[in-house]
Amino acid sequence: MLLARKIIGRVSGHAYATQATFADGDMVIVRECARGGKLALIGPLSPSESYHTRKGVLPHSAIIGQLPRARIESTKKDGAGGQFMAQFPTLDEYVPLCSRRCTPIYPKDASAILTMLDTSPGDCILEAGTGNAGLSMYLARAVGPTGKVHTVERSSNTSKHAQLVVEQFRRGVLVPSIEFHVGVLGEVINQVAVSIDKSLANVLNANDSTTTSEGPEQTWKEQGNVAAPLFDGIVLDMPTPWTQLPQVFGFLKTDRFVVCYLPSISQVMDLVRACRQWPLIVEDVVEVDWRSWDVKVALVRNPDPSAGSDEAMVCRPTHTPIGHTAFLVKLRKCGSQ
């Protein structure tokens, strides 16, 4: 953790990926150079550690000090090892491959969420459901060093793991843009707001001390009247977002967006019903499909002599499984009342 923070000052953006050599503490992608070779995310690199593969042992010390795309030989007791190529992981590679405590929001959904939020550099975003911090990192990269992502997670252990995941990506380049909070969103939202704007402390504390017997509808009206519009976007990755929205949407700027990540269509239906009582318009419900294709030149085993070449193009969908992940529900705030 100390290593990550010390290096942040001299590492920024894509200059890191194109100029730096691999160092102690880095996370690295290694690929087998053979056809059909597998790839893996290894690290943090340590001179005393090794990565064991089917083609032998790859010492971390052989990677440290090398430039990206360098080829490294593995060692085998009974003969020659294999060749591997090392590179820094992109965010799209890092999120699915890094250690996890729960299923991450995959790149295909993360990119759609960024678009639905209309995220820009300098924005302040609220995320509920940190998980592995996959989406947190995409949001942090979108808002840039002048913006901030406030992410809330119920489990303290999951939040600690997420912080480690962020620190290990590109030597902690995204750490300054993410603020981690632990607790139930509706219970900690005032603390998050005060951490952004200290002047709200008296107003929000007064609101907390006010009780009402008129149910959640009255609660959101009171909250909407006193809450300051702090956030340019809100993302809710939770099973029942309609239970937390009354406490948080007052902090969203008017004409900005909430995106809810919901695996089941029945959850979408419950959310749409609930939104009728709030100043939130359901603008879109999306299921993102992403299919990769394998397009390459291949050698024909028994070529036709008249063809003049033993090469042919292979064009087909890859064997990567395609399945449903979630529905993305986009809500627009149309006012405080």
Residue frames relative to the residue before (quaternion, step in Angstrom):
aa qw qx qy qz dx dy dz
M 1.0000 0.0000 0.0000 0.0000 0.00 0.00 0.00
L 0.6517 0.5035 -0.3149 0.4718 3.57 1.01 -0.83
L 0.6177 0.5550 -0.3400 0.4413 3.56 1.05 -0.81
A 0.6537 0.5281 -0.3183 0.4388 3.56 0.90 -0.97
R 0.7094 0.4699 -0.2803 0.4442 3.57 0.83 -0.96
K 0.6348 0.5420 -0.3379 0.4348 3.59 1.05 -0.69
I 0.7219 0.4599 -0.2530 0.4510 3.57 1.02 -0.75
I 0.4729 0.7034 -0.4405 0.2960 3.61 1.19 -0.41
G 0.6593 0.5589 -0.3193 0.3886 3.56 0.91 -0.91
R 0.7769 0.3336 -0.1933 0.4977 3.61 1.01 -0.63
V 0.6881 0.4200 -0.2791 0.5218 3.57 1.23 0.13
S 0.1830 0.7848 -0.5797 0.1208 3.57 -0.80 0.91
G 0.8820 0.0786 -0.0572 0.4612 3.50 -1.18 0.80
H 0.8158 -0.2923 0.2071 0.4540 3.50 -1.26 -0.58
A 0.4777 0.6558 -0.4536 0.3688 3.62 1.19 -0.22
Y 0.6028 0.5674 -0.3482 0.4398 3.56 1.10 -0.70
A 0.7109 0.4867 -0.2675 0.4314 3.56 0.84 -1.04
T 0.7524 0.4180 -0.2227 0.4578 3.59 1.03 -0.66
Q 0.7781 0.3688 -0.1809 0.4752 3.61 1.11 -0.53
A 0.6764 0.5389 -0.3126 0.3929 3.60 0.95 -0.82
T 0.3581 -0.6665 0.5992 0.2616 3.51 -1.26 0.49
F 0.6119 -0.5474 0.4158 0.3911 3.56 -1.24 0.40
A 0.0973 -0.8089 0.5798 0.0055 3.55 -0.98 0.93
D 0.6829 -0.4477 0.3865 0.4289 3.52 -1.35 0.27
G 0.7780 0.3097 -0.2454 0.4884 3.62 -0.79 1.05
D 0.5464 0.6286 -0.3988 0.3838 3.62 1.23 -0.22
M 0.3206 -0.6609 0.6336 0.2429 3.52 -1.36 0.42
V 0.0758 -0.8287 0.5532 -0.0374 3.58 -0.80 1.04
I 0.3190 -0.6886 0.6138 0.2178 3.55 -1.21 0.66
V 0.0550 -0.7701 0.6344 0.0389 3.59 -0.91 0.91
R 0.1180 -0.7922 0.5983 0.0238 3.57 -0.96 0.99
E 0.4414 -0.6385 0.5546 0.2999 3.55 -1.09 0.70
C 0.4218 -0.7275 0.4870 0.2360 3.57 -0.87 0.97
A 0.5540 0.6111 -0.3997 0.3998 3.60 1.19 -0.37
R 0.6364 -0.5297 0.3996 0.3934 3.55 -1.24 0.50
G 0.8179 0.1757 -0.1603 0.5239 3.55 -0.85 0.98
G 0.3512 0.7707 -0.4702 0.2480 3.55 1.26 0.29
K 0.4537 -0.6950 0.4959 0.2553 3.53 -1.11 0.73
L 0.2567 -0.7344 0.5991 0.1892 3.54 -1.32 0.27
A 0.0628 -0.7896 0.6100 0.0211 3.54 -1.23 0.51
L 0.3603 -0.6808 0.5902 0.2416 3.54 -1.25 0.54
I 0.0007 0.8106 -0.5847 0.0342 3.59 -0.64 1.09
G 0.5112 0.6313 -0.4847 0.3243 3.52 -1.25 0.51
P 0.4691 -0.0332 -0.8547 -0.2198 1.43 -2.49 -0.06
L 0.5419 -0.6366 0.4433 0.3235 3.56 -1.02 0.85
S 0.0483 0.7696 -0.6343 0.0559 3.52 -1.09 0.84
P 0.5454 -0.6524 0.4087 0.3316 3.63 -0.82 0.89
S 0.7082 0.4650 -0.2606 0.4630 3.60 1.14 -0.56
E 0.6512 0.5292 -0.3062 0.4496 3.60 1.29 -0.14
S 0.1445 -0.7694 0.6152 0.0928 3.58 -1.33 0.38
Y 0.3138 -0.7077 0.5988 0.2054 3.53 -1.31 0.46
H 0.2315 -0.7983 0.5465 0.1025 3.58 -0.63 1.15
T 0.0458 -0.8026 0.5940 -0.0315 3.56 -0.75 1.12
R 0.6538 -0.4953 0.3854 0.4227 3.57 -1.31 0.07
K 0.7115 0.4040 -0.2505 0.5176 3.58 1.27 -0.29
G 0.7744 -0.3401 0.1712 0.5054 3.53 1.15 0.56
V 0.6303 -0.5405 0.4227 0.3632 3.50 -1.37 -0.16
L 0.1568 -0.7717 0.6130 0.0643 3.55 -0.97 0.95
P 0.2432 -0.7956 0.5345 0.1490 3.63 -0.19 1.20
H 0.5262 -0.6220 0.4759 0.3314 3.58 -1.02 0.77
S 0.6111 0.5800 -0.3496 0.4098 3.58 1.07 -0.70
A 0.6260 0.5326 -0.3388 0.4580 3.60 1.21 -0.49
I 0.6653 0.4857 -0.2910 0.4866 3.60 1.25 -0.41
I 0.6232 0.5584 -0.3413 0.4281 3.58 0.98 -0.88
G 0.7829 0.2905 -0.2476 0.4913 3.55 -0.86 1.05
Q 0.6005 0.5618 -0.3601 0.4406 3.60 1.26 -0.25
L 0.4817 -0.6357 0.5189 0.3074 3.56 -1.28 0.42
P 0.6252 -0.5193 0.4032 0.4205 3.61 -1.17 0.39
R 0.7939 0.2515 -0.2618 0.4878 3.55 -1.17 0.85
A 0.4036 0.6992 -0.4905 0.3282 3.58 1.22 0.25
R 0.3436 -0.7228 0.5621 0.2085 3.56 -1.17 0.66
I 0.0986 -0.8081 0.5806 -0.0126 3.52 -0.84 1.08
E 0.3458 -0.7451 0.5388 0.1870 3.57 -0.97 0.91
S 0.3007 -0.7080 0.6054 0.2045 3.54 -1.07 0.81
T 0.3473 -0.7377 0.5437 0.1991 3.57 -1.22 0.45
K 0.0936 -0.7877 0.6087 0.0124 3.54 -1.09 0.84
K 0.5217 -0.6597 0.4414 0.3126 3.57 -0.98 0.80
D 0.7859 0.3546 -0.1670 0.4782 3.57 0.94 -0.89
G 0.8261 -0.0712 0.0277 0.5584 3.60 1.12 0.44
A 0.7540 -0.3687 0.2816 0.4650 3.56 -1.33 -0.28
G 0.3936 -0.7088 0.5376 0.2318 3.53 -1.08 0.76
G 0.5872 -0.5681 0.4362 0.3770 3.53 -1.21 -0.52
Q 0.4719 -0.6409 0.5203 0.3096 3.52 -1.37 0.14
F 0.0789 -0.7820 0.6180 0.0168 3.53 -1.05 0.89
M 0.2512 -0.7353 0.6076 0.1646 3.53 -1.21 0.59
A 0.2178 -0.7918 0.5631 0.0927 3.58 -0.90 0.95
Q 0.0663 0.7826 -0.6153 0.0677 3.55 -1.09 0.76
F 0.5314 -0.5812 0.4903 0.3734 3.54 -1.27 0.31
P 0.4708 -0.6845 0.4653 0.3054 3.63 -0.94 0.74
T 0.3857 -0.6449 0.5985 0.2776 3.53 -1.17 0.64
L 0.6488 -0.5059 0.3725 0.4294 3.59 -1.20 0.24
D 0.6211 0.5478 -0.3327 0.4511 3.59 1.07 -0.73
E 0.6805 0.4541 -0.2834 0.5004 3.60 1.11 -0.62
Y 0.6687 0.5463 -0.2996 0.4057 3.54 0.95 -0.92
V 0.6642 0.5452 -0.3217 0.3976 3.61 0.83 -0.96
P 0.7338 0.3991 -0.2782 0.4742 3.68 0.74 -0.82
L 0.7384 0.4582 -0.2311 0.4375 3.61 1.08 -0.65
C 0.5827 0.5973 -0.3933 0.3861 3.62 1.11 -0.45
S 0.6538 -0.5051 0.3752 0.4203 3.57 -1.25 0.37
R 0.1012 -0.8286 0.5507 -0.0019 3.55 -0.99 0.83
R 0.2845 -0.7268 0.5974 0.1840 3.52 -1.31 0.47
C 0.7765 0.0780 -0.0566 0.6227 3.55 1.30 -0.21
T 0.6604 -0.4955 0.3682 0.4276 3.57 -1.28 0.19
P 0.3548 -0.7558 0.5030 0.2232 3.63 -0.71 0.97
I 0.4882 -0.5527 0.5546 0.3854 3.52 -1.38 0.10
Y 0.3435 -0.7929 0.4702 0.1797 3.56 -0.40 1.25
P 0.7067 -0.4953 0.2997 0.4068 3.59 -1.19 0.50
K 0.6300 0.5485 -0.3587 0.4166 3.61 0.94 -0.77
D 0.6998 0.4357 -0.2693 0.4979 3.60 0.99 -0.78
A 0.6172 0.5583 -0.3459 0.4333 3.59 1.04 -0.76
S 0.6659 0.4964 -0.3116 0.4615 3.60 0.93 -0.86
A 0.6417 0.5122 -0.3246 0.4697 3.59 1.06 -0.71
I 0.6322 0.5334 -0.3296 0.4551 3.59 1.01 -0.79
L 0.6303 0.5294 -0.3321 0.4607 3.60 0.98 -0.81
T 0.6640 0.4992 -0.2995 0.4692 3.56 0.99 -0.83
M 0.6755 0.4999 -0.2966 0.4536 3.59 0.91 -0.90
L 0.6697 0.4783 -0.2952 0.4853 3.59 1.11 -0.65
D 0.2778 -0.7647 0.5200 0.2603 3.59 1.25 -0.44
T 0.1280 0.8518 -0.4953 0.1131 3.56 1.02 0.93
S 0.0599 -0.7924 0.6071 -0.0040 3.55 -1.04 0.89
P 0.6318 -0.5100 0.4005 0.4246 3.61 -1.21 0.36
G 0.7701 0.3326 -0.2635 0.4762 3.56 -0.97 0.90
D 0.5026 0.6658 -0.4235 0.3533 3.61 1.24 -0.18
C 0.2790 -0.7034 0.6258 0.1890 3.53 -1.34 0.45
I 0.0588 -0.8318 0.5507 -0.0383 3.59 -0.48 1.25
L 0.2218 -0.7431 0.6169 0.1346 3.55 -1.11 0.78
E 0.0422 -0.7835 0.6199 0.0000 3.57 -0.87 1.02
A 0.1091 -0.7724 0.6228 0.0604 3.58 -0.98 0.88
G 0.7250 0.2993 -0.2799 0.5536 3.55 -0.65 1.19
T 0.0748 -0.8465 0.5266 0.0244 3.59 0.55 1.18
G 0.0925 -0.8210 0.5533 0.1063 3.58 0.88 -0.95
N 0.7972 -0.2267 0.2075 0.5197 3.56 -0.76 -1.09
A 0.4913 -0.6855 0.4016 0.3570 3.59 1.32 0.10
G 0.3057 0.7612 -0.5192 0.2399 3.60 1.15 0.41
L 0.7079 0.4221 -0.2613 0.5025 3.58 0.78 -1.00
S 0.5797 0.5899 -0.3749 0.4188 3.60 1.05 -0.70
M 0.6821 0.4863 -0.2918 0.4617 3.59 0.95 -0.87
Y 0.6256 0.5141 -0.3450 0.4747 3.60 1.02 -0.70
L 0.6526 0.5050 -0.3115 0.4712 3.58 0.96 -0.85
A 0.6533 0.5257 -0.3174 0.4429 3.59 0.94 -0.91
R 0.6605 0.4982 -0.3131 0.4664 3.57 0.96 -0.81
A 0.6588 0.5141 -0.3121 0.4519 3.59 1.08 -0.72
V 0.7139 0.4319 -0.2708 0.4800 3.62 0.93 -0.81
G 0.3688 -0.7775 0.4516 0.2356 3.59 1.24 -0.34
P 0.7388 -0.4346 0.2880 0.4270 3.58 -1.30 -0.01
T 0.6714 0.4804 -0.3085 0.4725 3.61 1.18 -0.36
G 0.6718 0.4630 -0.2978 0.4956 3.60 1.26 -0.11
K 0.2312 -0.7661 0.5820 0.1449 3.55 -1.30 -0.05
V 0.1898 -0.7391 0.6378 0.1047 3.52 -1.17 0.82
H 0.1249 -0.7670 0.6269 0.0555 3.58 -0.74 1.09
T 0.0280 -0.8293 0.5564 -0.0424 3.55 -0.40 1.25
V 0.1923 -0.8011 0.5652 0.0430 3.55 -0.85 1.09
E 0.0035 -0.7922 0.6092 -0.0373 3.58 -0.90 0.99
R 0.4853 -0.6878 0.4585 0.2849 3.60 -0.91 0.90
S 0.7467 0.3911 -0.2105 0.4951 3.58 0.93 -0.88
S 0.4135 -0.7173 0.5025 0.2490 3.59 -0.74 1.03
N 0.6363 0.5304 -0.3351 0.4490 3.61 1.03 -0.72
T 0.6507 0.5018 -0.3137 0.4758 3.57 1.00 -0.82
S 0.6426 0.5252 -0.3202 0.4569 3.58 1.01 -0.81
K 0.6432 0.5121 -0.3242 0.4679 3.61 0.99 -0.80
H 0.6437 0.5133 -0.3213 0.4678 3.56 0.98 -0.84
A 0.6425 0.5277 -0.3197 0.4544 3.59 0.98 -0.85
Q 0.6324 0.5273 -0.3358 0.4576 3.59 0.99 -0.77
L 0.6454 0.5132 -0.3185 0.4676 3.58 1.01 -0.79
V 0.6236 0.5410 -0.3320 0.4564 3.58 1.02 -0.82
V 0.6655 0.4920 -0.2990 0.4750 3.60 0.95 -0.87
E 0.6672 0.5166 -0.3069 0.4403 3.59 0.91 -0.88
Q 0.7036 0.4753 -0.2711 0.4534 3.58 1.06 -0.70
F 0.5993 0.5510 -0.3784 0.4406 3.62 1.22 -0.16
R 0.8533 -0.1165 0.0347 0.5070 3.56 -0.73 1.16
R 0.6600 -0.5579 0.2952 0.4075 3.53 0.92 1.06
G 0.6957 -0.5241 0.2708 0.4099 3.55 1.01 0.85
V 0.2530 0.8119 -0.5002 0.1629 3.59 1.15 0.47
L 0.7254 0.4232 -0.2481 0.4828 3.63 1.12 -0.57
V 0.4068 0.7494 -0.4523 0.2615 3.61 1.26 -0.15
P 0.6909 0.4938 -0.3231 0.4177 3.68 0.75 -0.87
S 0.6984 0.4913 -0.2758 0.4414 3.62 1.15 -0.49
I 0.7119 0.4118 -0.2501 0.5109 3.61 1.25 -0.06
E 0.1110 -0.7661 0.6318 0.0409 3.54 -0.97 0.98
F 0.2288 -0.8007 0.5445 0.1005 3.59 -0.66 1.14
H 0.0450 -0.7753 0.6299 -0.0009 3.56 -1.08 0.87
V 0.2240 -0.7752 0.5799 0.1123 3.58 -1.10 0.74
G 0.5733 0.5794 -0.4475 0.3680 3.56 -0.96 0.94
V 0.6170 -0.4896 0.4397 0.4315 3.55 -1.34 -0.09
L 0.5770 -0.6487 0.3596 0.3419 3.57 -0.73 1.06
G 0.7015 0.4878 -0.2861 0.4337 3.60 0.74 -1.02
E 0.6906 0.4801 -0.2728 0.4671 3.57 1.19 -0.57
V 0.7641 0.3596 -0.1968 0.4981 3.61 1.10 -0.57
I 0.4200 0.7403 -0.4599 0.2531 3.60 1.23 -0.14
N 0.6401 0.5217 -0.3411 0.4492 3.61 1.01 -0.72
Q 0.6266 0.5247 -0.3344 0.4693 3.58 1.06 -0.75
V 0.6308 0.5240 -0.3289 0.4684 3.58 1.01 -0.82
A 0.6609 0.5185 -0.3063 0.4478 3.58 0.94 -0.93
V 0.6709 0.4925 -0.2999 0.4662 3.58 0.94 -0.87
S 0.6130 0.5434 -0.3562 0.4495 3.61 1.09 -0.63
I 0.6627 0.4736 -0.2957 0.4991 3.58 1.22 -0.48
D 0.7988 0.0408 0.0315 0.5993 3.57 0.93 -0.98
K 0.3269 -0.7875 0.4949 0.1677 3.58 -0.22 1.31
S 0.6084 0.5932 -0.3557 0.3892 3.61 1.09 -0.62
L 0.6095 0.5754 -0.3516 0.4168 3.60 1.24 -0.30
A 0.4426 0.7426 -0.4394 0.2442 3.59 1.22 -0.35
N 0.7052 0.4703 -0.2884 0.4454 3.61 0.75 -0.99
V 0.6595 0.5188 -0.3102 0.4468 3.58 0.95 -0.90
L 0.7105 0.4630 -0.2646 0.4592 3.58 0.84 -0.98
N 0.6256 0.5253 -0.3431 0.4636 3.59 1.05 -0.65
A 0.6286 0.5204 -0.3296 0.4748 3.55 1.07 -0.73
N 0.6510 0.5180 -0.3128 0.4583 3.56 1.01 -0.81
D 0.6275 0.5452 -0.3271 0.4494 3.59 1.07 -0.78
S 0.6945 0.4834 -0.2773 0.4550 3.58 1.05 -0.76
T 0.5974 0.5590 -0.3605 0.4480 3.59 1.27 -0.23
T 0.1470 -0.7936 0.5864 0.0689 3.57 -0.76 1.00
T 0.1174 -0.7822 0.6090 0.0589 3.54 -1.20 0.52
S 0.2841 -0.7624 0.5599 0.1565 3.56 -1.13 0.66
E 0.5683 0.6405 -0.3553 0.3748 3.54 1.27 0.15
G 0.6387 -0.5857 0.3245 0.3791 3.58 1.18 0.46
P 0.7608 -0.4149 0.2636 0.4237 3.56 -1.34 0.02
E 0.5811 0.5819 -0.3949 0.4097 3.62 1.07 -0.56
Q 0.6696 0.4781 -0.2976 0.4842 3.59 0.96 -0.88
T 0.6161 0.5671 -0.3457 0.4234 3.58 1.01 -0.80
W 0.7058 0.4520 -0.2940 0.4595 3.59 0.79 -0.91
K 0.6131 0.5405 -0.3650 0.4458 3.60 1.06 -0.59
E 0.6533 0.4929 -0.3140 0.4813 3.58 0.97 -0.82
Q 0.6633 0.5045 -0.3051 0.4608 3.57 0.92 -0.92
G 0.6618 0.5254 -0.3095 0.4362 3.57 0.94 -0.85
N 0.6599 0.5217 -0.3096 0.4433 3.57 1.11 -0.64
V 0.7765 0.3549 -0.1931 0.4834 3.60 1.00 -0.72
A 0.5860 0.6075 -0.3795 0.3789 3.59 1.12 -0.53
A 0.3824 -0.7134 0.5421 0.2259 3.54 -1.04 0.83
P 0.4410 -0.6907 0.4981 0.2834 3.60 -0.96 0.78
L 0.0076 -0.8562 0.5138 -0.0544 3.56 0.04 1.32
F 0.7753 0.4047 -0.1765 0.4516 3.56 0.96 -0.90
D 0.3764 -0.7143 0.5525 0.2071 3.52 -1.14 0.82
G 0.7974 -0.0251 0.0098 0.6029 3.58 1.26 -0.19
I 0.1483 -0.7707 0.6151 0.0759 3.56 -1.21 0.59
V 0.0961 -0.7673 0.6321 0.0499 3.57 -1.05 0.87
L 0.0870 -0.7981 0.5960 0.0177 3.57 -0.81 1.04
D 0.0222 -0.7695 0.6372 -0.0363 3.56 -0.58 1.24
M 0.4276 0.6663 -0.4808 0.3769 3.56 0.21 1.32
P 0.6208 -0.5960 0.3537 0.3664 3.62 -1.09 0.58
T 0.8095 0.1551 -0.0556 0.5635 3.60 1.01 -0.78
P 0.0828 -0.8463 0.5241 0.0464 3.63 0.41 1.12
W 0.5893 0.5993 -0.3707 0.3952 3.59 1.14 -0.55
T 0.6150 0.5373 -0.3610 0.4502 3.62 1.20 -0.29
Q 0.7283 0.4109 -0.2250 0.5001 3.60 1.20 -0.48
L 0.5416 0.6618 -0.3936 0.3372 3.59 1.11 -0.55
P 0.6342 0.5416 -0.3708 0.4087 3.68 0.86 -0.75
Q 0.7061 0.4618 -0.2688 0.4647 3.60 1.06 -0.66
V 0.7796 0.3960 -0.1858 0.4483 3.62 1.09 -0.55
F 0.6403 0.5762 -0.3785 0.3386 3.61 0.91 -0.67
G 0.5277 0.6214 -0.4158 0.4032 3.60 1.23 -0.25
F 0.6587 0.4989 -0.2980 0.4780 3.58 1.24 -0.46
L 0.5733 0.5781 -0.3781 0.4407 3.61 1.27 -0.04
K 0.4877 -0.6593 0.4855 0.3029 3.56 -0.97 0.83
T 0.5669 -0.6021 0.4434 0.3457 3.57 -1.10 0.72
D 0.8172 0.2031 -0.2120 0.4960 3.55 -1.09 0.89
R 0.5722 0.5329 -0.4083 0.4711 3.58 1.21 0.49
F 0.5349 -0.7114 0.4148 0.1892 3.55 -1.30 0.33
V 0.1931 -0.6934 0.6787 0.1458 3.47 -1.40 0.55
V 0.0800 -0.7685 0.6318 0.0612 3.59 -0.99 0.83
C 0.1502 -0.7878 0.5950 0.0532 3.57 -0.82 1.09
Y 0.2576 -0.7575 0.5898 0.1094 3.54 -0.95 1.02
L 0.0893 0.8296 -0.5325 0.1422 3.58 -0.27 1.31
P 0.3844 -0.7570 0.4802 0.2205 3.63 -0.58 1.09
S 0.7881 0.3353 -0.1500 0.4940 3.61 0.97 -0.82
I 0.5089 -0.6465 0.4748 0.3124 3.58 -1.05 0.76
S 0.5903 0.5584 -0.3793 0.4427 3.62 1.12 -0.49
Q 0.6109 0.5282 -0.3468 0.4770 3.60 1.13 -0.60
V 0.6169 0.5396 -0.3334 0.4659 3.57 1.05 -0.79
M 0.6565 0.5162 -0.3091 0.4550 3.60 0.91 -0.90
D 0.6574 0.5021 -0.3109 0.4681 3.60 0.95 -0.86
L 0.6480 0.5165 -0.3186 0.4602 3.59 1.01 -0.78
V 0.6550 0.5119 -0.3173 0.4564 3.58 0.91 -0.90
R 0.6339 0.5193 -0.3325 0.4668 3.61 0.98 -0.77
A 0.6796 0.5063 -0.2927 0.4428 3.58 0.89 -0.93
C 0.6446 0.5669 -0.3254 0.3965 3.59 1.00 -0.80
R 0.5320 0.6491 -0.4109 0.3561 3.61 1.17 -0.33
Q 0.6975 0.4648 -0.2748 0.4711 3.60 1.15 -0.53
W 0.7082 0.4153 -0.2512 0.5127 3.60 1.26 -0.09
P 0.5478 -0.6096 0.4498 0.3550 3.60 -1.22 0.36
L 0.4478 0.6526 -0.4721 0.3882 3.55 0.76 1.13
I 0.2156 -0.7786 0.5811 0.0976 3.56 -0.79 1.07
V 0.3480 -0.7057 0.5748 0.2249 3.58 -0.93 0.91
E 0.1450 -0.8411 0.5190 0.0461 3.57 -0.28 1.27
D 0.8189 -0.0510 0.0843 0.5654 3.59 0.99 -0.74
V 0.0884 -0.7334 0.6698 0.0746 3.51 -1.28 0.60
V 0.0239 -0.8391 0.5376 -0.0798 3.57 -0.49 1.25
E 0.0979 -0.7209 0.6795 0.0954 3.51 -1.25 0.66
V 0.2645 -0.8076 0.5132 0.1202 3.58 -0.52 1.20
D 0.1044 -0.7746 0.6224 0.0403 3.55 -0.88 1.01
W 0.0243 -0.7995 0.5988 -0.0409 3.58 -0.89 0.94
R 0.0200 0.8118 -0.5811 0.0538 3.59 -0.54 1.13
S 0.2451 -0.7642 0.5834 0.1250 3.56 -0.77 1.08
W 0.2176 -0.7686 0.5915 0.1098 3.55 -1.15 0.76
D 0.3350 -0.7019 0.5978 0.1941 3.51 -1.25 0.66
V 0.0812 0.7880 -0.5993 0.1157 3.57 -0.40 1.27
K 0.2753 0.7665 -0.5250 0.2471 3.60 -0.38 1.22
V 0.4992 -0.6056 0.5242 0.3305 3.53 -1.37 0.22
A 0.0364 -0.7997 0.5992 -0.0136 3.58 -0.92 0.96
L 0.4707 -0.6536 0.5165 0.2907 3.55 -1.25 0.47
V 0.3583 -0.7181 0.5587 0.2092 3.56 -0.96 0.94
R 0.4654 -0.7162 0.4427 0.2729 3.60 -0.74 1.01
N 0.7919 0.0918 -0.0312 0.6029 3.59 0.92 -0.91
P 0.0888 -0.8551 0.5086 0.0470 3.58 0.42 1.21
D 0.5035 -0.6088 0.5242 0.3178 3.53 -1.27 0.53
P 0.4660 -0.7040 0.4508 0.2899 3.65 -0.59 1.06
S 0.6662 0.5163 -0.3087 0.4408 3.57 1.07 -0.68
A 0.5568 0.6369 -0.3880 0.3658 3.60 1.23 -0.32
G 0.3816 -0.7613 0.4540 0.2620 3.58 1.17 -0.50
S 0.7841 0.1491 -0.1038 0.5934 3.60 1.26 -0.04
D 0.3227 -0.7398 0.5547 0.2020 3.55 -1.12 0.66
E 0.5559 0.5826 -0.3962 0.4411 3.58 1.25 0.47
A 0.0067 -0.7767 0.6299 -0.0049 3.54 -1.19 0.63
M 0.4640 -0.6618 0.5142 0.2871 3.57 -1.23 0.48
V 0.1991 -0.7412 0.6302 0.1179 3.54 -1.05 0.87
C 0.0592 0.7918 -0.6017 0.0870 3.58 -0.69 1.08
R 0.3426 0.7229 -0.5299 0.2815 3.58 -0.33 1.23
P 0.5935 -0.5441 0.4313 0.4071 3.60 -1.19 0.37
T 0.5023 -0.6380 0.4848 0.3251 3.58 -1.07 0.68
H 0.5748 -0.6078 0.4338 0.3347 3.54 -1.31 0.25
T 0.3697 0.7307 -0.4960 0.2887 3.57 1.24 0.21
P 0.4695 -0.6871 0.4666 0.2997 3.63 -0.77 0.97
I 0.1720 -0.7637 0.6161 0.0875 3.55 -1.05 0.85
G 0.1668 0.7991 -0.5607 0.1386 3.57 -0.69 1.02
H 0.6431 -0.5158 0.4022 0.3982 3.52 -1.32 0.22
T 0.1628 -0.7687 0.6086 0.1106 3.59 -1.02 0.77
A 0.7582 -0.2877 0.2294 0.5383 3.60 0.65 -1.06
F 0.4171 -0.6200 0.5885 0.3087 3.49 -1.43 0.13
L 0.2247 -0.7526 0.6050 0.1309 3.56 -1.06 0.80
V 0.1246 -0.8009 0.5851 0.0242 3.56 -0.63 1.18
K 0.1732 -0.8002 0.5714 0.0568 3.55 -0.66 1.16
L 0.0705 -0.7909 0.6078 -0.0098 3.56 -0.76 1.16
R 0.1775 -0.7698 0.6031 0.1103 3.59 -1.02 0.80
K 0.3601 -0.7225 0.5487 0.2175 3.57 -0.90 0.93
C 0.1644 -0.8266 0.5347 0.0616 3.57 -0.65 1.10
G 0.7948 -0.1371 0.0678 0.5873 3.62 1.26 0.03
S 0.5735 -0.5999 0.4394 0.3438 3.54 -1.35 0.09
Q 0.7012 0.4346 -0.2621 0.5008 3.57 1.25 -0.28
